[in-house]
Amino acid sequence: MSPAGRLLRWVLGLAGLAFLANAAWLALTRNLNLGMALVAAVGLALLAWGVWLERLSRMLWLTLTCGVAAGGVIAVSVFLAVYGSIDTATGDEDAVIVLGAAVHGSEPSNTLVGRLDAALAYHERNPSALIVVSGGQGFQEDLPEGVAMRDYLVAHGVPDAEVLVEDRASSTVENFAFSKALLDARLAPGYRVVFVTDDFHVFRAGRIAAAAGLDATHVASSTSAYFWASNYLRETVAVVASLAGTLS
C-alpha cells in the first residue's frame, strides 16, 4: 500500500474511533435516541473502511456511493447550520412556542436549557408575549418536558400565569398542532408566534409550523459541539424524509 493509502487508512480508523467514542459517551450520559445509533453506525463504517481499505477501494461503485452520501450529509448539515443561525424574530410576536427536548429524570437537558435560555432572552425583549412550552413525557423522563420547562421558566422569573403547558406532544408536528390549539383558545385570530428550537432544527420546524397554519418567526439556540454529529445526522435523515414525502 502506498504512503497515501496508509495515511488514509489511519485517518479513516481514527475518525471511526472518534465517532464510536462520541456515540458511547452520549449513550452513557444522555437519553438514547436515533442520532446516537447513526453516529455509532458511521463510526463502524469508517473503521471498517479503514481496515479493508485496499479491498474496498477496488469497488468503484461503492466508493462513489459513499462519497456522494458523505457529501450530501455535509451539504445538508451546512445548510441547516447556516439557515438556523439567522434569527427572524421581530420582537413583537404575540406568543412564544418553545419546542421540547430531552429531560434527564426531572432535570432539563443541556439542549433544553439552551432553548429555555433563548426563550428567556426573548421574553426580556417582549414580556407581553404568551409562552407555550411544548413536550410530552418520553423514554427515561420522570415528567413531561412541558412541565419541566414551565418550572425552569418560573424559577427564572417568568410569571406562572404567562406560561401555558402543552404536555402531550411526542413530535414536532404535535408540538405545533397542540400548541396552536392552546393559543387559538387564548388569542384573537391573526396572532403571530415565534418558535424556539436548536439551530439544526429550525428549517424543518419552520416548514411544520407553516403547515400547521401558524404565522411564525424563529429564535435559535446553538447546538453544543459534542452533539453536532448526533443532531445533524438525525436531522439530515428527517429533512430528507420530509422532503421526499412532500415530493412523492
Secondary structure, DSSP 4 states (H G I P E B T S, - for coil): --HHHHHHHHHHHHHHHHHHHHHHHHHHHS---HHHHHHHHHHHHHHHHHHTHHHHTT-HHHHHHHHHHHHHHHHHHHHHHHHHTS----S--SEEEEEP--EEBTEEPHHHHHHHHHHHHHHHH-TTSEEEEE----TTBSS-HHHHHHHHHHHTT--GGGEEEE----SHHHHHHHHHHHHHHHS-TT--EEEEEEGGGHHHHHHHHHHTT--EEEEEEPPPGGGHHHHHHHHHHHHHHHHHHHH-
